[in-house]
Each structure stands twice: as C-alpha cells, then as structure tokens.
Amino acid sequence: MSGSIFGVSMDIADLLSSDGIVLRGGASSKRQALHAVAEAFGAAFDMDADKAFEALQEREALGSTGLGSGVAVPHARIKGLDRVCAVFVRLDTPVAYESLDDRPVDLLFALFAPQDAGAEHLRALAAVSRALRSPELREQLRQARTVDAIRALFVKDVSKTAA
C-alpha cells in the first residue's frame, strides 16, 4: 500500500504551479468562469487557451463538473500536453454552475490531461475531489490573500493526508 492516499505519483502540489493560480474577480457566468480557467491554463502552460476552453465546454456538455459547496473541478484532455496539470481559479463572486447542490461556484480547480492519459487523470480527479471535500480547506482557500498562500494550502493538505 502506498504511503499516500493519492497513490505513488499523485500529489496535487505537483500538478499546480504558482503560475496556474488565479485570484480573479471577473466572471458573471459559468461560461466566463470556464474562460478564466482556460486563460489561466494557456498562460501557465503556454498552451492554446481557445482550444482549452472548447475542450472544457465539450466536457461540461456531458454533465456539470460542479461538485457542490461552491466547488467545481472542470477537466479536459488536451492534444499536445505531455502530463496532467492543473490551474486553480477563485472567483470573487460565485456563479451559477449547475452543481449537484445548486449552489453557485467560486472555487474552480481545473485538470488538463494528455489525450491518452488514463489512470493518472482519474487519480488526479479523485485526489482533487477528495481534498476539496474538506470544509476547512475550502474556507482557507476562500480566505487566502496570495497565490503563494493558496499553493501552500495544497502542499499542506497533501502532507497532512500522507502517511
């Protein structure tokens, strides 16, 4: 058995660079929130934000990625990507997102995976979903004032759940 609930190679902090964390005020709809996620991904990983947005929209068409409690985990497979990576966007004003509990979303942790990613993509989704179930972590993410503080929360959460 692995020393971490995330498995041997799954560490949220490894997926999320500081460049991929955006504390952003401006989104008035789910579509704009997904645009913000795609733009953050494009900037952080030097990828095409428009293609990322299209991929996120295609995935949302299959069913909402809103988990409830103000959290969404949009995800998509992206051609040309060589590993699973993530961005985190916090909105100042929550937006309607068709979540499981119908609550608006202000915390978006998006995952992007290579076209052929299999188990690694699923492990990342499970790890992120599990971490964001914590009411304490969600509140800390909402209160954090800086990108470094947000990143530190994910590092802390991973080390707290390891062992």
Secondary structure, 3 states (H helix, E strand, C coil): CCCCCCCCCCCHHHHEEEEEEEEECCCCCHHHHHHHHHHHHHHHHCCCHHHHHHHHHHHHHHCCCEEECCEECCEEEECCCCCCEEEEEEEEEEECCCCCCCCCEEEEEEEEEECCCCHHHHHHHHHHHHHCCCHHHHHHHHHCCCHHHHHHHHHHHHHHHCC
